[in-house]
Amino acid sequence: MNTNIATGEVEIVADKIWILNESRTPPFPMEDAADVSEDARLKYRYVDLRRPAHAAHIVLRSLISFAFARSSISEDF
């Protein structure tokens, strides 16, 4: 029993562990404060979308691009 953990009172000790799928190290840290170049963020957009602040920036960029395209089409440009 471990009453120091918030998830419960029982700890499980395993005799064996099988790794079913290994993962590679992410191309950059997942913390929002990490300084990452825009090229790396765009190349690994699927990783960058896990960071809420950067996901909002990508959505905003998409909305601005869409508004520009819609405006250009409406002006027969």
C-alpha positions as CSV (number, residue, x, y, z in Angstrom):
1,M,0.0,0.0,0.0
2,N,1.1,3.5,-0.8
3,T,-1.0,6.2,0.7
4,N,1.3,8.9,-0.7
5,I,-0.1,8.7,-4.3
6,A,-3.3,10.3,-5.3
7,T,-4.4,7.5,-7.6
8,G,-5.1,5.0,-4.9
9,E,-3.7,2.8,-2.2
10,V,-2.4,-0.1,-4.3
11,E,1.0,-0.4,-6.1
12,I,1.6,-3.1,-8.6
13,V,5.1,-4.6,-9.0
14,A,5.7,-6.4,-12.3
15,D,7.9,-9.4,-12.7
16,K,8.2,-8.9,-16.5
17,I,7.3,-6.1,-18.9
18,W,7.0,-6.3,-22.7
19,I,7.4,-3.2,-24.8
20,L,4.9,-3.6,-27.6
21,N,5.8,-0.5,-29.6
22,E,8.8,1.7,-29.1
23,S,8.5,5.4,-30.0
24,R,11.1,7.8,-31.2
25,T,12.1,10.9,-29.3
26,P,10.0,13.8,-30.4
27,P,11.8,16.3,-32.7
28,F,11.4,19.1,-30.0
29,P,10.2,19.3,-26.4
30,M,6.4,19.4,-25.8
31,E,6.6,22.3,-23.4
32,D,5.0,25.5,-24.6
33,A,8.1,27.5,-23.4
34,A,10.4,25.5,-25.7
35,D,12.0,27.7,-28.4
36,V,11.5,25.9,-31.7
37,S,12.1,27.2,-35.3
38,E,9.0,27.8,-37.4
39,D,10.4,25.4,-40.1
40,A,10.6,22.6,-37.6
41,R,7.1,23.4,-36.3
42,L,5.7,23.3,-39.8
43,K,7.5,20.1,-40.7
44,Y,6.3,18.3,-37.6
45,R,2.9,20.0,-37.5
46,Y,1.3,16.9,-36.1
47,V,3.6,17.1,-33.1
48,D,3.2,20.9,-32.7
49,L,-0.6,20.6,-32.6
50,R,-0.2,18.9,-29.2
51,R,0.8,22.2,-27.7
52,P,-2.4,24.3,-27.2
53,A,-0.8,27.7,-27.8
54,H,0.8,26.6,-31.0
55,A,-2.4,24.8,-32.2
56,A,-4.2,28.2,-31.8
57,H,-1.6,29.9,-34.0
58,I,-1.9,27.3,-36.7
59,V,-5.7,27.6,-36.7
60,L,-5.5,31.4,-36.8
61,R,-3.1,31.3,-39.7
62,S,-5.5,28.9,-41.6
63,L,-8.4,31.2,-40.9
64,I,-6.5,34.3,-42.2
65,S,-5.4,32.4,-45.4
66,F,-9.0,31.3,-46.0
67,A,-10.3,34.8,-45.5
68,F,-7.7,36.2,-48.0
69,A,-8.6,33.5,-50.5
70,R,-12.3,34.1,-50.2
71,S,-11.8,37.9,-50.5
72,S,-9.7,37.4,-53.6
73,I,-12.2,35.1,-55.2
74,S,-15.1,37.6,-54.5
75,E,-13.1,40.3,-56.2
76,D,-12.5,38.1,-59.3
77,F,-8.8,38.3,-58.6
